[in-house]
């Protein structure tokens, strides 16, 4: 099993989109990339903690290749938007990949190069060393499944999940 920590806007959307892929065994929403220890959602939302909303995606690379996990990441959000995704604005919504070792760094750099081609350039995704990852509050975990008719989920998460379903249909649960 491998786990990648990725940030691409609101973690609810990434969580929902990754959960439809076969081979993904766990998605944990959380915070990373900042200085404050054990931040709360309310603190992260101020944009002053330095943390990004992120997900820790655990998957079986014998079922779904690492490249597919990373290419799906660049499909489910617009990596050309600096410190935002749509109407979600602030550094906590930045596009970022947090690596644990040189192997992950190389994989992330290769995925970023593919994303530059896919998006026609202008990708602003940061690649940074993974520091401490703090699990988000329980109500954020698997938020979309628990709140499928919530307005934000319908307006923002549903289209992202649909895009991943269409682009990676051979890897759907």
N, C-alpha and C positions, 0 to 999 in steps of 0.2 A: 504494500500500500504506500501511496505517496500523498502528501498534503501540500497544496499550494495556497498561499495567502495573497488574495487579490482584492483590489478596491476599484470600483467603477461606478460611482454614484451611490444611491441608496442601497444598502445591503439587502433589503427585502427583495429587490429585483434579481440580483445575482443569485440569492438563495433559491428563489422560485425557479429560475432558469436552469441552474445546475441540477436540481432535484429531478428533472425529467430525463436525465441522461443515465443510461445503463452503465454500471461500473462505479458510479458515484455512491459511496456508502455513507457519507456524512457531509453536511454543510453546517458550519457554525458561524453565525453572525457575531462580529466583534469590532474591536477598535485597535489600531496599531499605527505606528509611524510618528507618534507624538512623545512628549516628555512626561505628561501627568500619569502617575500611577493610578490604576483602577478608576479610570474615568467613567462617569455616568453618561447616559444618552443626552441628558440635558446639558451637561458640560461640553460634550463633543459638538452638539448643535450650535453652540456659541461661536465655533470656529476658532477658538483661542487655545485649544489644547494641543494642536498640531496633529492630532489623530485623524485618521480617515476611517469612515465606515468601510469595513472589509469583511470578507468571508474566508474561512479556512475550509477549503474543498479537499476532502479525502476521497481518493479513487484508486481503483485497481488498474494499473497500466497494462495488465494482460487482457483486460476487457475493453478499456477505452484508452487510447494512446495519450501520452502527455501533450502532444501537439494538438490533439482535438480539444482537450481541456483549455488550452491556451488560446486556440483559434476561436473557440466558443466565447471566451472572455471578450475578445475583440469584436465579436459579432453582437453581443448583448448590450453594449454601450458604445457611445461615440467617443473614441479616445482623442479626438481633436479638440474637445472642449476643455479648456483650462479651468480647473477648480470649480467644475459644475457638471451636471447632467440635466439638460432641460431647464426646468424651473428650480431645481435644487442647486443652490449657489453657495459656495464656500469651500475652503480647503478640505473640509471633511468629506466632500463629494469628488475629490480628485481621482484621476485614473492613475493607479499605481500597482506595481508588482513587487512583492517583498520576498527576497531570496534568502535561503538558509546557507547555501554553499556555492562553490564555483560551478558545479554541475547545473544547479538551478539558474544561476546567473546566465550561463551560456544558453540554456533553453529559453529563458525569458528574452534575451537579446535577439535570438533567432525568431521568436514569435513577434517581437516588436518590428523586426524587418519585414516579416510577412504582412503585418498590419499596415505598415507604411504603403506597401503595394496595394493592399485591399482597399484602403481609404484614399489612395492617391496623394499621400504625403500629409504633413501637418500634424502627425501624431504627437501628443504631449505627455504620454504616459511616462511616469517616472519609474525607474527601477532602483530600489533601495534595499539595503540589508534589513532583514527582519529583526526587529527588536522584540519586545514583549508584546504578545497578543492577549488582549483582554476580552473574554466572552461578553457579549452584550447581554442585557437583561433578558430573562426568560421569555417575556412577551414578544421579543423580537425574533426568537428562534422559530423557523418555519412559519413566519408571519402570514404569507400568502395563503397557505393551506388552511390556516386558522381563521382568516378574514377574507375569503374570496370575493365578497361583494363590497368590500371597503373601496371608497372612491379612488384613492391613489392606486390601489392594486389594479382596479379595472382600467384606469387611464394609462398607467405607466408600466406595470409589471406584465399584464396580459400581452401587450404587443411584443415585449422583449422575449417572453416565453415562446410566443408564436414564431418569432424570428429564429430562435434556436431550434425549435421543432422542425421548421422548414429546412434550415441549413444543415442540420445534423441528424436527419431522420433515421439513418442507419444505426444510430447509437441511442435511440429512444428506449425507455423502459417499456 
